[in-house]
Amino acid sequence: MSLTIGPRVTASISSGTILALTSNASIGGAVSEALIVPGLLTTDTILSVSQKTQGAATRTSLPLIGWDTVVTNGITAQWLADPGPGAVIIVAVKR
């Protein structure tokens, strides 16, 4: 097993590799936003999507409630309300 810490966390296991990929910051303006996630592939198995950084419009803990539409280097994230600019997510995948 190997582990690398940085913008991309990598842990190798016998049946594949687990990666934690960090998105670029959101621009805000909607409850659903397509985010750039460098390194994300359409063939990756998504294990989890979680919020790393709250957006500027968030006065309290605004939950990330889901995701859909995976494209190469991108995913669409969905919040309970508009998070504003600056929200960042982490996508854990198995490759």
C-alpha atoms as an extended CHARMM CRD file, in Angstrom:
* protein
*
        95  EXT
         1         1  MET       CA              0.0000000000        0.0000000000        0.0000000000  PROA      1               0.0000000000
         2         2  SER       CA              1.2930000000        3.4850000000       -0.8120000000  PROA      2               0.0000000000
         3         3  LEU       CA              0.0050000000        6.8910000000        0.2570000000  PROA      3               0.0000000000
         4         4  THR       CA              0.8550000000       10.3110000000       -1.1830000000  PROA      4               0.0000000000
         5         5  ILE       CA             -0.3670000000       13.5230000000        0.4380000000  PROA      5               0.0000000000
         6         6  GLY       CA             -0.8840000000       16.6670000000       -1.6380000000  PROA      6               0.0000000000
         7         7  PRO       CA             -3.5700000000       18.1260000000       -3.9270000000  PROA      7               0.0000000000
         8         8  ARG       CA             -4.2960000000       14.5260000000       -4.8570000000  PROA      8               0.0000000000
         9         9  VAL       CA             -4.2000000000       11.8220000000       -2.1790000000  PROA      9               0.0000000000
        10        10  THR       CA             -3.3970000000        8.3590000000       -3.5130000000  PROA      10              0.0000000000
        11        11  ALA       CA             -3.6880000000        5.0520000000       -1.6660000000  PROA      11              0.0000000000
        12        12  SER       CA             -3.0540000000        1.8350000000       -3.5870000000  PROA      12              0.0000000000
        13        13  ILE       CA             -4.9510000000       -1.3150000000       -2.6890000000  PROA      13              0.0000000000
        14        14  SER       CA             -4.8910000000       -4.7430000000       -4.2730000000  PROA      14              0.0000000000
        15        15  SER       CA             -8.0350000000       -4.2440000000       -6.3740000000  PROA      15              0.0000000000
        16        16  GLY       CA             -7.3500000000       -0.6920000000       -7.5790000000  PROA      16              0.0000000000
        17        17  THR       CA             -6.3190000000        2.7620000000       -6.4800000000  PROA      17              0.0000000000
        18        18  ILE       CA             -8.2660000000        5.1690000000       -4.2670000000  PROA      18              0.0000000000
        19        19  LEU       CA             -7.8310000000        8.8520000000       -5.1840000000  PROA      19              0.0000000000
        20        20  ALA       CA             -9.0730000000       12.0000000000       -3.4400000000  PROA      20              0.0000000000
        21        21  LEU       CA             -9.4210000000       14.7570000000       -6.0530000000  PROA      21              0.0000000000
        22        22  THR       CA            -10.0130000000       18.4110000000       -5.1550000000  PROA      22              0.0000000000
        23        23  SER       CA            -12.2190000000       20.6620000000       -7.2950000000  PROA      23              0.0000000000
        24        24  ASN       CA            -11.5410000000       24.2070000000       -8.3820000000  PROA      24              0.0000000000
        25        25  ALA       CA            -13.5640000000       26.8160000000       -6.4640000000  PROA      25              0.0000000000
        26        26  SER       CA            -17.2000000000       27.3610000000       -7.4180000000  PROA      26              0.0000000000
        27        27  ILE       CA            -18.3270000000       30.6010000000       -9.0460000000  PROA      27              0.0000000000
        28        28  GLY       CA            -21.6930000000       30.5670000000       -7.2290000000  PROA      28              0.0000000000
        29        29  GLY       CA            -25.0780000000       31.7770000000       -8.4370000000  PROA      29              0.0000000000
        30        30  ALA       CA            -27.0100000000       28.5030000000       -8.3860000000  PROA      30              0.0000000000
        31        31  VAL       CA            -27.8040000000       25.4940000000       -6.2030000000  PROA      31              0.0000000000
        32        32  SER       CA            -26.3220000000       23.1920000000       -8.8630000000  PROA      32              0.0000000000
        33        33  GLU       CA            -22.9360000000       23.9190000000      -10.4010000000  PROA      33              0.0000000000
        34        34  ALA       CA            -20.5610000000       22.1310000000      -12.7650000000  PROA      34              0.0000000000
        35        35  LEU       CA            -17.1540000000       22.1100000000      -11.0800000000  PROA      35              0.0000000000
        36        36  ILE       CA            -13.7630000000       21.3510000000      -12.5700000000  PROA      36              0.0000000000
        37        37  VAL       CA            -12.1310000000       18.3870000000      -10.8200000000  PROA      37              0.0000000000
        38        38  PRO       CA             -8.6760000000       17.8940000000      -12.3510000000  PROA      38              0.0000000000
        39        39  GLY       CA             -7.9070000000       14.2090000000      -12.8770000000  PROA      39              0.0000000000
        40        40  LEU       CA            -11.5000000000       12.9310000000      -12.6660000000  PROA      40              0.0000000000
        41        41  LEU       CA            -12.3230000000       10.3510000000      -15.3510000000  PROA      41              0.0000000000
        42        42  THR       CA            -15.7050000000        9.1380000000      -16.5880000000  PROA      42              0.0000000000
        43        43  THR       CA            -14.5050000000        5.5760000000      -15.8870000000  PROA      43              0.0000000000
        44        44  ASP       CA            -13.7830000000        6.2740000000      -12.1820000000  PROA      44              0.0000000000
        45        45  THR       CA            -16.0620000000        4.7470000000       -9.5480000000  PROA      45              0.0000000000
        46        46  ILE       CA            -17.1430000000        7.5750000000       -7.2620000000  PROA      46              0.0000000000
        47        47  LEU       CA            -16.9610000000        6.5800000000       -3.6070000000  PROA      47              0.0000000000
        48        48  SER       CA            -17.8900000000        9.9170000000       -2.0410000000  PROA      48              0.0000000000
        49        49  VAL       CA            -18.3130000000       13.6180000000       -2.7270000000  PROA      49              0.0000000000
        50        50  SER       CA            -17.8720000000       15.9780000000        0.2080000000  PROA      50              0.0000000000
        51        51  GLN       CA            -17.4560000000       19.6810000000        0.7810000000  PROA      51              0.0000000000
        52        52  LYS       CA            -13.9800000000       20.8740000000        1.7580000000  PROA      52              0.0000000000
        53        53  THR       CA            -14.5730000000       24.6470000000        1.8050000000  PROA      53              0.0000000000
        54        54  GLN       CA            -17.8150000000       26.5890000000        2.2420000000  PROA      54              0.0000000000
        55        55  GLY       CA            -18.7200000000       29.1920000000       -0.3590000000  PROA      55              0.0000000000
        56        56  ALA       CA            -18.7620000000       32.9140000000        0.4350000000  PROA      56              0.0000000000
        57        57  ALA       CA            -22.5810000000       33.0790000000        0.6460000000  PROA      57              0.0000000000
        58        58  THR       CA            -22.6730000000       30.4880000000        3.4260000000  PROA      58              0.0000000000
        59        59  ARG       CA            -23.3240000000       32.0100000000        6.8340000000  PROA      59              0.0000000000
        60        60  THR       CA            -23.9390000000       28.6500000000        8.4470000000  PROA      60              0.0000000000
        61        61  SER       CA            -23.1260000000       25.1060000000        7.4560000000  PROA      61              0.0000000000
        62        62  LEU       CA            -24.8720000000       24.7390000000        4.0890000000  PROA      62              0.0000000000
        63        63  PRO       CA            -24.9180000000       21.0650000000        3.1000000000  PROA      63              0.0000000000
        64        64  LEU       CA            -23.7560000000       19.5940000000       -0.1620000000  PROA      64              0.0000000000
        65        65  ILE       CA            -26.7230000000       17.3140000000       -0.9010000000  PROA      65              0.0000000000
        66        66  GLY       CA            -25.6330000000       15.4360000000       -3.9940000000  PROA      66              0.0000000000
        67        67  TRP       CA            -23.9220000000       15.2110000000       -7.3290000000  PROA      67              0.0000000000
        68        68  ASP       CA            -24.5710000000       14.0350000000      -10.8630000000  PROA      68              0.0000000000
        69        69  THR       CA            -23.2570000000       14.3440000000      -14.4240000000  PROA      69              0.0000000000
        70        70  VAL       CA            -19.6560000000       13.2070000000      -14.3270000000  PROA      70              0.0000000000
        71        71  VAL       CA            -17.4860000000       14.2560000000      -17.2660000000  PROA      71              0.0000000000
        72        72  THR       CA            -13.7250000000       14.0620000000      -17.7170000000  PROA      72              0.0000000000
        73        73  ASN       CA            -12.2540000000       16.5740000000      -15.2430000000  PROA      73              0.0000000000
        74        74  GLY       CA            -15.6720000000       17.6250000000      -13.9490000000  PROA      74              0.0000000000
        75        75  ILE       CA            -18.7550000000       16.8770000000      -11.8750000000  PROA      75              0.0000000000
        76        76  THR       CA            -22.0000000000       18.7010000000      -11.1050000000  PROA      76              0.0000000000
        77        77  ALA       CA            -22.4510000000       19.3720000000       -7.3840000000  PROA      77              0.0000000000
        78        78  GLN       CA            -25.7850000000       20.1880000000       -5.7370000000  PROA      78              0.0000000000
        79        79  TRP       CA            -26.2490000000       22.2040000000       -2.5390000000  PROA      79              0.0000000000
        80        80  LEU       CA            -29.3310000000       22.9390000000       -0.4450000000  PROA      80              0.0000000000
        81        81  ALA       CA            -29.0410000000       26.5890000000       -1.6020000000  PROA      81              0.0000000000
        82        82  ASP       CA            -26.5640000000       28.6880000000       -3.5930000000  PROA      82              0.0000000000
        83        83  PRO       CA            -23.2040000000       28.3350000000       -1.7750000000  PROA      83              0.0000000000
        84        84  GLY       CA            -21.7710000000       31.4470000000       -3.4280000000  PROA      84              0.0000000000
        85        85  PRO       CA            -18.2750000000       31.6650000000       -4.8840000000  PROA      85              0.0000000000
        86        86  GLY       CA            -15.3810000000       29.7550000000       -3.3580000000  PROA      86              0.0000000000
        87        87  ALA       CA            -16.9690000000       26.3980000000       -2.4620000000  PROA      87              0.0000000000
        88        88  VAL       CA            -14.5760000000       23.4720000000       -2.9610000000  PROA      88              0.0000000000
        89        89  ILE       CA            -15.4020000000       19.7510000000       -2.9700000000  PROA      89              0.0000000000
        90        90  ILE       CA            -13.3760000000       16.5720000000       -2.6710000000  PROA      90              0.0000000000
        91        91  VAL       CA            -14.2730000000       13.5950000000       -4.8570000000  PROA      91              0.0000000000
        92        92  ALA       CA            -13.0120000000       10.1960000000       -3.6600000000  PROA      92              0.0000000000
        93        93  VAL       CA            -12.7790000000        7.6700000000       -6.4790000000  PROA      93              0.0000000000
        94        94  LYS       CA            -11.6300000000        4.1210000000       -7.1220000000  PROA      94              0.0000000000
        95        95  ARG       CA             -9.6620000000        3.6780000000      -10.3190000000  PROA      95              0.0000000000
